[in-house]
Amino acid sequence: MAVVNAVATAWNAALDARRPLAVARTIGATLGRATLGLVLAQLLPAFPTTVIGIPAGIGLYALLQVGPATVVEPSTAQTATLLVLAALTAAPARIGARQPVHEALHSEQN
């Protein structure tokens, strides 16, 4: 369920950013820079969340667990979470940034 939520959030963020991406491209941003900007905008709030949330979740799991289990190192889980979020954001951002600038700025449906 969390994966579906992450995909939907990343996709909607890219769709909502079509017009600002078009404006950035009109003032000289390349397709790569526009995509990178949207990815970084998604990672800024995700970073503190993973830094706090993953260790807290692992601690809660360890507190409530009965029996032996393997615990994932927080740094590995944090890195994986941020990389997955970056990938989920980059794909729709790239697709949205490829839309011609005049269409993105002219459309009332964006």
Biopython code that builds the backbone (N, CA, C, O; Angstrom):
import numpy as np
from Bio.PDB.StructureBuilder import StructureBuilder

atoms = [
    (1, "MET", "N", (0.814, -1.181, 0.000)),
    (1, "MET", "CA", (0.000, 0.000, 0.000)),
    (1, "MET", "C", (0.871, 1.264, 0.000)),
    (1, "MET", "O", (0.545, 2.257, -0.650)),
    (2, "ALA", "N", (1.972, 1.206, 0.735)),
    (2, "ALA", "CA", (2.870, 2.360, 0.790)),
    (2, "ALA", "C", (3.503, 2.626, -0.568)),
    (2, "ALA", "O", (3.729, 3.779, -0.935)),
    (3, "VAL", "N", (3.791, 1.558, -1.316)),
    (3, "VAL", "CA", (4.392, 1.728, -2.643)),
    (3, "VAL", "C", (3.399, 2.407, -3.579)),
    (3, "VAL", "O", (3.767, 3.308, -4.331)),
    (4, "VAL", "N", (2.155, 1.980, -3.534)),
    (4, "VAL", "CA", (1.120, 2.607, -4.373)),
    (4, "VAL", "C", (0.978, 4.078, -4.008)),
    (4, "VAL", "O", (0.842, 4.929, -4.887)),
    (5, "ASN", "N", (1.009, 4.375, -2.727)),
    (5, "ASN", "CA", (0.916, 5.758, -2.276)),
    (5, "ASN", "C", (2.108, 6.581, -2.762)),
    (5, "ASN", "O", (1.938, 7.718, -3.202)),
    (6, "ALA", "N", (3.307, 6.016, -2.686)),
    (6, "ALA", "CA", (4.504, 6.730, -3.146)),
    (6, "ALA", "C", (4.451, 6.991, -4.649)),
    (6, "ALA", "O", (4.804, 8.078, -5.108)),
    (7, "VAL", "N", (4.012, 5.996, -5.410)),
    (7, "VAL", "CA", (3.904, 6.175, -6.869)),
    (7, "VAL", "C", (2.873, 7.249, -7.190)),
    (7, "VAL", "O", (3.128, 8.131, -8.010)),
    (8, "ALA", "N", (1.710, 7.178, -6.549)),
    (8, "ALA", "CA", (0.655, 8.160, -6.815)),
    (8, "ALA", "C", (1.093, 9.569, -6.429)),
    (8, "ALA", "O", (0.816, 10.524, -7.154)),
    (9, "THR", "N", (1.767, 9.702, -5.307)),
    (9, "THR", "CA", (2.234, 11.012, -4.860)),
    (9, "THR", "C", (3.270, 11.588, -5.830)),
    (9, "THR", "O", (3.199, 12.761, -6.198)),
    (10, "ALA", "N", (4.223, 10.760, -6.236)),
    (10, "ALA", "CA", (5.252, 11.221, -7.172)),
    (10, "ALA", "C", (4.642, 11.595, -8.512)),
    (10, "ALA", "O", (5.003, 12.611, -9.106)),
    (11, "TRP", "N", (3.717, 10.772, -8.984)),
    (11, "TRP", "CA", (3.084, 11.045, -10.282)),
    (11, "TRP", "C", (2.274, 12.345, -10.217)),
    (11, "TRP", "O", (2.360, 13.171, -11.126)),
    (12, "ASN", "N", (1.498, 12.532, -9.164)),
    (12, "ASN", "CA", (0.698, 13.755, -9.026)),
    (12, "ASN", "C", (1.573, 14.987, -8.861)),
    (12, "ASN", "O", (1.232, 16.056, -9.367)),
    (13, "ALA", "N", (2.689, 14.857, -8.165)),
    (13, "ALA", "CA", (3.603, 15.997, -8.029)),
    (13, "ALA", "C", (4.145, 16.413, -9.385)),
    (13, "ALA", "O", (4.271, 17.604, -9.672)),
    (14, "ALA", "N", (4.466, 15.427, -10.223)),
    (14, "ALA", "CA", (4.975, 15.745, -11.562)),
    (14, "ALA", "C", (3.886, 16.372, -12.424)),
    (14, "ALA", "O", (4.158, 17.302, -13.183)),
    (15, "LEU", "N", (2.668, 15.881, -12.317)),
    (15, "LEU", "CA", (1.574, 16.463, -13.091)),
    (15, "LEU", "C", (1.274, 17.889, -12.635)),
    (15, "LEU", "O", (1.009, 18.765, -13.458)),
    (16, "ASP", "N", (1.315, 18.119, -11.321)),
    (16, "ASP", "CA", (1.065, 19.460, -10.797)),
    (16, "ASP", "C", (2.175, 20.438, -11.166)),
    (16, "ASP", "O", (1.948, 21.648, -11.194)),
    (17, "ALA", "N", (3.355, 19.935, -11.443)),
    (17, "ALA", "CA", (4.500, 20.805, -11.732)),
    (17, "ALA", "C", (4.685, 21.073, -13.222)),
    (17, "ALA", "O", (5.676, 21.693, -13.609)),
    (18, "ARG", "N", (3.768, 20.629, -14.057)),
    (18, "ARG", "CA", (3.941, 20.837, -15.497)),
    (18, "ARG", "C", (4.094, 22.301, -15.874)),
    (18, "ARG", "O", (5.000, 22.662, -16.625)),
    (19, "ARG", "N", (3.220, 23.135, -15.360)),
    (19, "ARG", "CA", (3.280, 24.554, -15.710)),
    (19, "ARG", "C", (4.546, 25.220, -15.164)),
    (19, "ARG", "O", (5.214, 25.929, -15.917)),
    (20, "PRO", "N", (4.913, 25.022, -13.868)),
    (20, "PRO", "CA", (6.183, 25.600, -13.396)),
    (20, "PRO", "C", (7.400, 25.057, -14.155)),
    (20, "PRO", "O", (8.364, 25.789, -14.377)),
    (21, "LEU", "N", (7.362, 23.785, -14.554)),
    (21, "LEU", "CA", (8.463, 23.241, -15.355)),
    (21, "LEU", "C", (8.537, 23.939, -16.707)),
    (21, "LEU", "O", (9.624, 24.219, -17.212)),
    (22, "ALA", "N", (7.375, 24.216, -17.288)),
    (22, "ALA", "CA", (7.354, 24.914, -18.579)),
    (22, "ALA", "C", (7.922, 26.322, -18.442)),
    (22, "ALA", "O", (8.667, 26.783, -19.307)),
    (23, "VAL", "N", (7.570, 27.000, -17.359)),
    (23, "VAL", "CA", (8.104, 28.347, -17.130)),
    (23, "VAL", "C", (9.618, 28.279, -16.949)),
    (23, "VAL", "O", (10.345, 29.108, -17.496)),
    (24, "ALA", "N", (10.092, 27.307, -16.192)),
    (24, "ALA", "CA", (11.540, 27.159, -15.993)),
    (24, "ALA", "C", (12.243, 26.884, -17.311)),
    (24, "ALA", "O", (13.343, 27.383, -17.547)),
    (25, "ARG", "N", (11.615, 26.094, -18.170)),
    (25, "ARG", "CA", (12.234, 25.807, -19.463)),
    (25, "ARG", "C", (12.245, 27.022, -20.375)),
    (25, "ARG", "O", (13.156, 27.169, -21.190)),
    (26, "THR", "N", (11.238, 27.909, -20.253)),
    (26, "THR", "CA", (11.236, 29.111, -21.089)),
    (26, "THR", "C", (12.347, 30.076, -20.701)),
    (26, "THR", "O", (12.798, 30.868, -21.529)),
    (27, "ILE", "N", (12.793, 30.016, -19.442)),
    (27, "ILE", "CA", (13.871, 30.927, -19.033)),
    (27, "ILE", "C", (15.238, 30.249, -19.075)),
    (27, "ILE", "O", (16.219, 30.772, -18.546)),
    (28, "GLY", "N", (15.292, 29.066, -19.717)),
    (28, "GLY", "CA", (16.583, 28.478, -20.000)),
    (28, "GLY", "C", (16.928, 27.174, -19.321)),
    (28, "GLY", "O", (18.022, 26.655, -19.540)),
    (29, "ALA", "N", (16.053, 26.621, -18.511)),
    (29, "ALA", "CA", (16.358, 25.340, -17.866)),
    (29, "ALA", "C", (16.277, 24.220, -18.897)),
    (29, "ALA", "O", (15.355, 24.184, -19.712)),
    (30, "THR", "N", (17.227, 23.322, -18.860)),
    (30, "THR", "CA", (17.198, 22.175, -19.752)),
    (30, "THR", "C", (16.244, 21.128, -19.194)),
    (30, "THR", "O", (15.785, 21.230, -18.056)),
    (31, "LEU", "N", (15.957, 20.133, -20.002)),
    (31, "LEU", "CA", (15.079, 19.051, -19.569)),
    (31, "LEU", "C", (15.660, 18.350, -18.345)),
    (31, "LEU", "O", (14.925, 18.020, -17.415)),
    (32, "GLY", "N", (16.954, 18.124, -18.338)),
    (32, "GLY", "CA", (17.605, 17.473, -17.202)),
    (32, "GLY", "C", (17.553, 18.311, -15.935)),
    (32, "GLY", "O", (17.324, 17.784, -14.846)),
    (33, "ARG", "N", (17.764, 19.613, -16.075)),
    (33, "ARG", "CA", (17.717, 20.493, -14.903)),
    (33, "ARG", "C", (16.299, 20.578, -14.332)),
    (33, "ARG", "O", (16.113, 20.601, -13.116)),
    (34, "ALA", "N", (15.315, 20.624, -15.210)),
    (34, "ALA", "CA", (13.931, 20.677, -14.749)),
    (34, "ALA", "C", (13.568, 19.398, -14.005)),
    (34, "ALA", "O", (12.914, 19.446, -12.963)),
    (35, "THR", "N", (13.987, 18.264, -14.534)),
    (35, "THR", "CA", (13.729, 16.983, -13.872)),
    (35, "THR", "C", (14.451, 16.917, -12.535)),
    (35, "THR", "O", (13.868, 16.502, -11.533)),
    (36, "LEU", "N", (15.708, 17.321, -12.511)),
    (36, "LEU", "CA", (16.481, 17.310, -11.276)),
    (36, "LEU", "C", (15.857, 18.218, -10.216)),
    (36, "LEU", "O", (15.828, 17.871, -9.035)),
    (37, "GLY", "N", (15.367, 19.363, -10.634)),
    (37, "GLY", "CA", (14.719, 20.274, -9.697)),
    (37, "GLY", "C", (13.493, 19.658, -9.046)),
    (37, "GLY", "O", (13.279, 19.821, -7.845)),
    (38, "LEU", "N", (12.682, 18.950, -9.832)),
    (38, "LEU", "CA", (11.498, 18.318, -9.268)),
    (38, "LEU", "C", (11.872, 17.157, -8.354)),
    (38, "LEU", "O", (11.248, 16.960, -7.311)),
    (39, "VAL", "N", (12.881, 16.395, -8.740)),
    (39, "VAL", "CA", (13.333, 15.283, -7.891)),
    (39, "VAL", "C", (13.846, 15.818, -6.553)),
    (39, "VAL", "O", (13.508, 15.279, -5.500)),
    (40, "LEU", "N", (14.659, 16.875, -6.591)),
    (40, "LEU", "CA", (15.175, 17.451, -5.344)),
    (40, "LEU", "C", (14.056, 18.039, -4.486)),
    (40, "LEU", "O", (14.113, 17.978, -3.258)),
    (41, "ALA", "N", (13.041, 18.607, -5.134)),
    (41, "ALA", "CA", (11.915, 19.144, -4.377)),
    (41, "ALA", "C", (11.165, 18.035, -3.643)),
    (41, "ALA", "O", (10.613, 18.274, -2.569)),
    (42, "GLN", "N", (11.137, 16.837, -4.198)),
    (42, "GLN", "CA", (10.493, 15.707, -3.538)),
    (42, "GLN", "C", (11.380, 15.121, -2.440)),
    (42, "GLN", "O", (10.878, 14.639, -1.425)),
    (43, "LEU", "N", (12.698, 15.163, -2.644)),
    (43, "LEU", "CA", (13.603, 14.561, -1.671)),
    (43, "LEU", "C", (13.813, 15.413, -0.426)),
    (43, "LEU", "O", (14.120, 14.878, 0.639)),
    (44, "LEU", "N", (13.654, 16.726, -0.539)),
    (44, "LEU", "CA", (13.865, 17.589, 0.624)),
    (44, "LEU", "C", (12.961, 17.219, 1.804)),
    (44, "LEU", "O", (13.467, 17.082, 2.918)),
    (45, "PRO", "N", (11.656, 17.052, 1.613)),
    (45, "PRO", "CA", (10.849, 16.637, 2.762)),
    (45, "PRO", "C", (10.995, 15.150, 3.086)),
    (45, "PRO", "O", (10.719, 14.737, 4.213)),
    (46, "ALA", "N", (11.421, 14.352, 2.128)),
    (46, "ALA", "CA", (11.549, 12.904, 2.359)),
    (46, "ALA", "C", (12.767, 12.585, 3.216)),
    (46, "ALA", "O", (12.741, 11.613, 3.970)),
    (47, "PHE", "N", (13.814, 13.364, 3.123)),
    (47, "PHE", "CA", (15.034, 13.060, 3.858)),
    (47, "PHE", "C", (14.840, 13.072, 5.374)),
    (47, "PHE", "O", (15.171, 12.084, 6.029)),
    (48, "PRO", "N", (14.312, 14.161, 5.959)),
    (48, "PRO", "CA", (14.125, 14.116, 7.413)),
    (48, "PRO", "C", (13.121, 13.045, 7.838)),
    (48, "PRO", "O", (13.236, 12.481, 8.927)),
    (49, "THR", "N", (12.147, 12.768, 6.989)),
    (49, "THR", "CA", (11.171, 11.737, 7.309)),
    (49, "THR", "C", (11.835, 10.375, 7.419)),
    (49, "THR", "O", (11.531, 9.613, 8.337)),
    (50, "THR", "N", (12.743, 10.055, 6.492)),
    (50, "THR", "CA", (13.414, 8.757, 6.557)),
    (50, "THR", "C", (14.420, 8.713, 7.699)),
    (50, "THR", "O", (14.607, 7.672, 8.328)),
    (51, "VAL", "N", (15.063, 9.841, 7.963)),
    (51, "VAL", "CA", (16.047, 9.877, 9.050)),
    (51, "VAL", "C", (15.367, 9.608, 10.399)),
    (51, "VAL", "O", (15.941, 8.951, 11.268)),
    (52, "ILE", "N", (14.164, 10.109, 10.565)),
    (52, "ILE", "CA", (13.444, 9.908, 11.821)),
    (52, "ILE", "C", (12.581, 8.644, 11.784)),
    (52, "ILE", "O", (12.564, 7.871, 12.741)),
    (53, "GLY", "N", (11.876, 8.442, 10.690)),
    (53, "GLY", "CA", (10.879, 7.381, 10.618)),
    (53, "GLY", "C", (11.419, 5.969, 10.579)),
    (53, "GLY", "O", (10.877, 5.090, 11.250)),
    (54, "ILE", "N", (12.462, 5.723, 9.821)),
    (54, "ILE", "CA", (12.967, 4.353, 9.703)),
    (54, "ILE", "C", (13.565, 3.859, 11.020)),
    (54, "ILE", "O", (13.217, 2.762, 11.456)),
    (55, "PRO", "N", (14.451, 4.621, 11.677)),
    (55, "PRO", "CA", (14.927, 4.135, 12.986)),
    (55, "PRO", "C", (13.792, 3.993, 14.007)),
    (55, "PRO", "O", (13.794, 3.060, 14.810)),
    (56, "ALA", "N", (12.833, 4.906, 13.977)),
    (56, "ALA", "CA", (11.704, 4.799, 14.907)),
    (56, "ALA", "C", (10.887, 3.544, 14.618)),
    (56, "ALA", "O", (10.463, 2.856, 15.547)),
    (57, "GLY", "N", (10.664, 3.239, 13.344)),
    (57, "GLY", "CA", (9.927, 2.033, 12.984)),
    (57, "GLY", "C", (10.666, 0.763, 13.356)),
    (57, "GLY", "O", (10.060, -0.195, 13.835)),
    (58, "ILE", "N", (11.978, 0.751, 13.137)),
    (58, "ILE", "CA", (12.788, -0.418, 13.508)),
    (58, "ILE", "C", (12.798, -0.585, 15.026)),
    (58, "ILE", "O", (12.711, -1.706, 15.529)),
    (59, "GLY", "N", (12.902, 0.524, 15.756)),
    (59, "GLY", "CA", (12.865, 0.459, 17.219)),
    (59, "GLY", "C", (11.524, -0.046, 17.732)),
    (59, "GLY", "O", (11.472, -0.851, 18.662)),
    (60, "LEU", "N", (10.443, 0.426, 17.127)),
    (60, "LEU", "CA", (9.122, -0.041, 17.529)),
    (60, "LEU", "C", (8.951, -1.521, 17.218)),
    (60, "LEU", "O", (8.397, -2.267, 18.025)),
    (61, "TYR", "N", (9.423, -1.946, 16.056)),
    (61, "TYR", "CA", (9.359, -3.366, 15.691)),
    (61, "TYR", "C", (10.154, -4.208, 16.686)),
    (61, "TYR", "O", (9.681, -5.253, 17.133)),
    (62, "ALA", "N", (11.361, -3.758, 17.034)),
    (62, "ALA", "CA", (12.193, -4.504, 17.987)),
    (62, "ALA", "C", (11.532, -4.549, 19.365)),
    (62, "ALA", "O", (11.640, -5.549, 20.075)),
    (63, "LEU", "N", (10.857, -3.479, 19.738)),
    (63, "LEU", "CA", (10.187, -3.427, 21.026)),
    (63, "LEU", "C", (9.012, -4.401, 21.094)),
    (63, "LEU", "O", (8.762, -5.005, 22.137)),
    (64, "LEU", "N", (8.293, -4.552, 19.983)),
    (64, "LEU", "CA", (7.094, -5.385, 19.971)),
    (64, "LEU", "C", (7.320, -6.807, 19.493)),
    (64, "LEU", "O", (6.410, -7.633, 19.566)),
    (65, "GLN", "N", (8.498, -7.104, 19.011)),
    (65, "GLN", "CA", (8.767, -8.415, 18.417)),
    (65, "GLN", "C", (8.924, -9.493, 19.481)),
    (65, "GLN", "O", (9.407, -9.247, 20.586)),
    (66, "VAL", "N", (8.502, -10.683, 19.110)),
    (66, "VAL", "CA", (8.681, -11.856, 19.975)),
    (66, "VAL", "C", (9.492, -12.860, 19.183)),
    (66, "VAL", "O", (9.060, -13.276, 18.108)),
    (67, "GLY", "N", (10.641, -13.261, 19.670)),
    (67, "GLY", "CA", (11.493, -14.224, 18.980)),
    (67, "GLY", "C", (12.597, -13.549, 18.200)),
    (67, "GLY", "O", (12.638, -12.323, 18.098)),
    (68, "PRO", "N", (13.512, -14.369, 17.638)),
    (68, "PRO", "CA", (14.650, -13.804, 16.886)),
    (68, "PRO", "C", (14.213, -13.280, 15.515)),
    (68, "PRO", "O", (13.294, -13.813, 14.892)),
    (69, "ALA", "N", (14.884, -12.240, 15.070)),
    (69, "ALA", "CA", (14.620, -11.679, 13.738)),
    (69, "ALA", "C", (15.839, -10.890, 13.291)),
    (69, "ALA", "O", (16.680, -10.506, 14.104)),
    (70, "THR", "N", (15.922, -10.656, 12.005)),
    (70, "THR", "CA", (16.994, -9.858, 11.442)),
    (70, "THR", "C", (16.532, -8.412, 11.354)),
    (70, "THR", "O", (15.437, -8.136, 10.865)),
    (71, "VAL", "N", (17.354, -7.499, 11.820)),
    (71, "VAL", "CA", (17.015, -6.080, 11.775)),
    (71, "VAL", "C", (17.851, -5.431, 10.676)),
    (71, "VAL", "O", (19.067, -5.619, 10.617)),
    (72, "VAL", "N", (17.194, -4.670, 9.811)),
    (72, "VAL", "CA", (17.876, -3.963, 8.727)),
    (72, "VAL", "C", (18.549, -2.722, 9.299)),
    (72, "VAL", "O", (17.961, -2.004, 10.107)),
    (73, "GLU", "N", (19.778, -2.478, 8.878)),
    (73, "GLU", "CA", (20.492, -1.288, 9.332)),
    (73, "GLU", "C", (19.763, -0.035, 8.846)),
    (73, "GLU", "O", (19.377, 0.028, 7.679)),
    (74, "PRO", "N", (19.566, 0.956, 9.704)),
    (74, "PRO", "CA", (18.845, 2.164, 9.294)),
    (74, "PRO", "C", (19.474, 2.878, 8.102)),
    (74, "PRO", "O", (18.744, 3.374, 7.243)),
    (75, "SER", "N", (20.793, 2.947, 8.021)),
    (75, "SER", "CA", (21.410, 3.679, 6.906)),
    (75, "SER", "C", (21.098, 3.012, 5.575)),
    (75, "SER", "O", (20.908, 3.706, 4.576)),
    (76, "THR", "N", (21.041, 1.692, 5.533)),
    (76, "THR", "CA", (20.704, 0.977, 4.304)),
    (76, "THR", "C", (19.260, 1.245, 3.914)),
    (76, "THR", "O", (18.967, 1.511, 2.748)),
    (77, "ALA", "N", (18.364, 1.177, 4.875)),
    (77, "ALA", "CA", (16.953, 1.409, 4.595)),
    (77, "ALA", "C", (16.706, 2.854, 4.165)),
    (77, "ALA", "O", (15.900, 3.104, 3.269)),
    (78, "GLN", "N", (17.388, 3.798, 4.793)),
    (78, "GLN", "CA", (17.218, 5.205, 4.429)),
    (78, "GLN", "C", (17.692, 5.455, 3.006)),
    (78, "GLN", "O", (17.009, 6.124, 2.231)),
    (79, "THR", "N", (18.845, 4.929, 2.664)),
    (79, "THR", "CA", (19.373, 5.112, 1.321)),
    (79, "THR", "C", (18.448, 4.492, 0.290)),
    (79, "THR", "O", (18.157, 5.108, -0.735)),
    (80, "ALA", "N", (17.989, 3.294, 0.549)),
    (80, "ALA", "CA", (17.086, 2.616, -0.390)),
    (80, "ALA", "C", (15.783, 3.392, -0.547)),
    (80, "ALA", "O", (15.273, 3.528, -1.659)),
    (81, "THR", "N", (15.249, 3.893, 0.541)),
    (81, "THR", "CA", (14.001, 4.654, 0.481)),
    (81, "THR", "C", (14.165, 5.918, -0.353)),
    (81, "THR", "O", (13.318, 6.219, -1.193)),
    (82, "LEU", "N", (15.230, 6.648, -0.133)),
    (82, "LEU", "CA", (15.457, 7.885, -0.882)),
    (82, "LEU", "C", (15.716, 7.609, -2.359)),
    (82, "LEU", "O", (15.266, 8.369, -3.216)),
    (83, "LEU", "N", (16.438, 6.530, -2.667)),
    (83, "LEU", "CA", (16.691, 6.187, -4.077)),
    (83, "LEU", "C", (15.411, 5.781, -4.789)),
    (83, "LEU", "O", (15.195, 6.157, -5.941)),
    (84, "VAL", "N", (14.575, 5.027, -4.122)),
    (84, "VAL", "CA", (13.301, 4.632, -4.727)),
    (84, "VAL", "C", (12.419, 5.852, -4.954)),
    (84, "VAL", "O", (11.796, 5.972, -6.009)),
    (85, "LEU", "N", (12.356, 6.754, -3.989)),
    (85, "LEU", "CA", (11.562, 7.968, -4.164)),
    (85, "LEU", "C", (12.091, 8.816, -5.304)),
    (85, "LEU", "O", (11.309, 9.366, -6.080)),
    (86, "ALA", "N", (13.408, 8.931, -5.419)),
    (86, "ALA", "CA", (13.994, 9.693, -6.520)),
    (86, "ALA", "C", (13.634, 9.073, -7.864)),
    (86, "ALA", "O", (13.303, 9.790, -8.808)),
    (87, "ALA", "N", (13.697, 7.755, -7.958)),
    (87, "ALA", "CA", (13.350, 7.073, -9.209)),
    (87, "ALA", "C", (11.867, 7.241, -9.531)),
    (87, "ALA", "O", (11.503, 7.465, -10.686)),
    (88, "LEU", "N", (11.019, 7.134, -8.523)),
    (88, "LEU", "CA", (9.583, 7.284, -8.747)),
    (88, "LEU", "C", (9.208, 8.700, -9.162)),
    (88, "LEU", "O", (8.211, 8.895, -9.857)),
    (89, "THR", "N", (9.981, 9.675, -8.750)),
    (89, "THR", "CA", (9.711, 11.056, -9.127)),
    (89, "THR", "C", (10.322, 11.402, -10.473)),
    (89, "THR", "O", (9.743, 12.178, -11.233)),
    (90, "ALA", "N", (11.474, 10.843, -10.776)),
    (90, "ALA", "CA", (12.182, 11.197, -12.008)),
    (90, "ALA", "C", (11.410, 10.771, -13.255)),
    (90, "ALA", "O", (11.374, 11.510, -14.239)),
    (91, "ALA", "N", (10.805, 9.613, -13.228)),
    (91, "ALA", "CA", (10.104, 9.116, -14.423)),
    (91, "ALA", "C", (8.950, 10.029, -14.826)),
    (91, "ALA", "O", (8.932, 10.487, -15.969)),
    (92, "PRO", "N", (7.985, 10.318, -13.949)),
    (92, "PRO", "CA", (6.905, 11.212, -14.375)),
    (92, "PRO", "C", (7.373, 12.648, -14.601)),
    (92, "PRO", "O", (6.797, 13.357, -15.426)),
    (93, "ALA", "N", (8.397, 13.083, -13.889)),
    (93, "ALA", "CA", (8.913, 14.437, -14.110)),
    (93, "ALA", "C", (9.507, 14.552, -15.507)),
    (93, "ALA", "O", (9.312, 15.554, -16.195)),
    (94, "ARG", "N", (10.226, 13.529, -15.915)),
    (94, "ARG", "CA", (10.825, 13.528, -17.250)),
    (94, "ARG", "C", (9.740, 13.539, -18.324)),
    (94, "ARG", "O", (9.845, 14.252, -19.322)),
    (95, "ILE", "N", (8.694, 12.736, -18.106)),
    (95, "ILE", "CA", (7.589, 12.685, -19.067)),
    (95, "ILE", "C", (6.880, 14.034, -19.131)),
    (95, "ILE", "O", (6.580, 14.532, -20.216)),
    (96, "GLY", "N", (6.613, 14.623, -17.968)),
    (96, "GLY", "CA", (5.940, 15.916, -17.940)),
    (96, "GLY", "C", (6.785, 17.032, -18.516)),
    (96, "GLY", "O", (6.249, 17.945, -19.144)),
    (97, "ALA", "N", (8.080, 16.984, -18.322)),
    (97, "ALA", "CA", (8.957, 18.035, -18.834)),
    (97, "ALA", "C", (9.135, 17.940, -20.345)),
    (97, "ALA", "O", (9.543, 18.912, -20.982)),
    (98, "ARG", "N", (8.835, 16.794, -20.917)),
    (98, "ARG", "CA", (8.958, 16.654, -22.369)),
    (98, "ARG", "C", (7.811, 17.311, -23.121)),
    (98, "ARG", "O", (7.898, 17.513, -24.332)),
    (99, "GLN", "N", (6.739, 17.644, -22.416)),
    (99, "GLN", "CA", (5.617, 18.301, -23.064)),
    (99, "GLN", "C", (6.096, 19.645, -23.621)),
    (99, "GLN", "O", (6.806, 20.380, -22.935)),
    (100, "PRO", "N", (5.718, 19.965, -24.842)),
    (100, "PRO", "CA", (6.144, 21.251, -25.398)),
    (100, "PRO", "C", (5.716, 22.411, -24.498)),
    (100, "PRO", "O", (4.625, 22.404, -23.927)),
    (101, "VAL", "N", (6.588, 23.395, -24.385)),
    (101, "VAL", "CA", (6.368, 24.512, -23.468)),
    (101, "VAL", "C", (5.080, 25.253, -23.797)),
    (101, "VAL", "O", (4.308, 25.586, -22.899)),
    (102, "HIS", "N", (4.844, 25.512, -25.078)),
    (102, "HIS", "CA", (3.646, 26.284, -25.430)),
    (102, "HIS", "C", (2.365, 25.533, -25.071)),
    (102, "HIS", "O", (1.362, 26.165, -24.736)),
    (103, "GLU", "N", (2.374, 24.210, -25.133)),
    (103, "GLU", "CA", (1.184, 23.433, -24.732)),
    (103, "GLU", "C", (0.966, 23.502, -23.228)),
    (103, "GLU", "O", (-0.164, 23.657, -22.765)),
    (104, "ALA", "N", (2.038, 23.389, -22.475)),
    (104, "ALA", "CA", (1.926, 23.417, -21.013)),
    (104, "ALA", "C", (1.446, 24.783, -20.519)),
    (104, "ALA", "O", (0.665, 24.861, -19.570)),
    (105, "LEU", "N", (1.908, 25.852, -21.156)),
    (105, "LEU", "CA", (1.514, 27.187, -20.728)),
    (105, "LEU", "C", (0.130, 27.570, -21.229)),
    (105, "LEU", "O", (-0.556, 28.375, -20.599)),
    (106, "HIS", "N", (-0.283, 27.008, -22.343)),
    (106, "HIS", "CA", (-1.570, 27.354, -22.942)),
    (106, "HIS", "C", (-2.724, 26.560, -22.357)),
    (106, "HIS", "O", (-3.848, 27.058, -22.305)),
    (107, "SER", "N", (-2.475, 25.361, -21.924)),
    (107, "SER", "CA", (-3.535, 24.463, -21.478)),
    (107, "SER", "C", (-4.178, 24.936, -20.186)),
    (107, "SER", "O", (-3.491, 25.319, -19.239)),
    (108, "GLU", "N", (-5.492, 24.906, -20.158)),
    (108, "GLU", "CA", (-6.233, 25.243, -18.956)),
    (108, "GLU", "C", (-6.436, 24.023, -18.084)),
    (108, "GLU", "O", (-6.829, 24.166, -16.926)),
    (109, "GLN", "N", (-6.181, 22.815, -18.597)),
    (109, "GLN", "CA", (-6.423, 21.577, -17.883)),
    (109, "GLN", "C", (-5.242, 21.165, -17.010)),
    (109, "GLN", "O", (-5.368, 20.192, -16.267)),
    (110, "ASN", "N", (-4.106, 21.849, -17.058)),
    (110, "ASN", "CA", (-2.936, 21.462, -16.263)),
    (110, "ASN", "C", (-3.227, 21.761, -14.851)),
    (110, "ASN", "O", (-2.387, 21.520, -13.983)),
]
sb = StructureBuilder()
sb.init_structure("model")
sb.init_model(0)
sb.init_chain("A")
sb.init_seg("    ")
for serial, (resi, resn, name, xyz) in enumerate(atoms, 1):
    if name == "N":
        sb.init_residue(resn, " ", resi, " ")
    sb.init_atom(name, np.array(xyz, "f"), 0.0, 1.0, " ", f" {name:<3s}", serial, name[0])
structure = sb.get_structure()
